[in-house]
C-alpha cells in the first residue's frame, strides 16, 4: 500500500508499517481476556468484536497510530481503543502479518 513502510523481518514494525493480514490463532485466549478486561459480556461477543477490530486494521493496512510498543516484547504492539478500556496486543511477523496475542486492561503510559 502506498505510503506505508515495508517490514524488515519479524519485529521490525513501525506504526505505519504495512499490514496485510491479522491472524486470530489465539482467539480462545484473547476472547476470554476481553470478557475479563474489556467489558464484554460473553466470549462470543468478545470474539466478534476482536474479529471486527482486526478487520479494521487490515482495511487500513497499517498498525494504528495510537499503538505503542510492548515494553516487555519488542516484536509486539499494544493497540488501545478496544471495548471498555481495553487494548489488543499483536505480535509482528514477516510479510505484513500480525498475530493476535491477548487483551489487556488499558492504562495509558505515565499512569493516566
VENKA-V192955 format. One record per helix or strand of 3 or more residues. SS is the DSSP state (2 for helix, 1 for strand). FROM is the first residue (numbers start at 1). LEN is the number of residues. If there is no record, write none. Layout:
ss={SS | SS}
from={FROM | FROM}
len={LEN | LEN}
//
This chain:
ss={1 | 2 | 2 | 1 | 1 | 1}
from={21 | 27 | 43 | 76 | 86 | 97}
len={3 | 11 | 18 | 7 | 7 | 9}
//
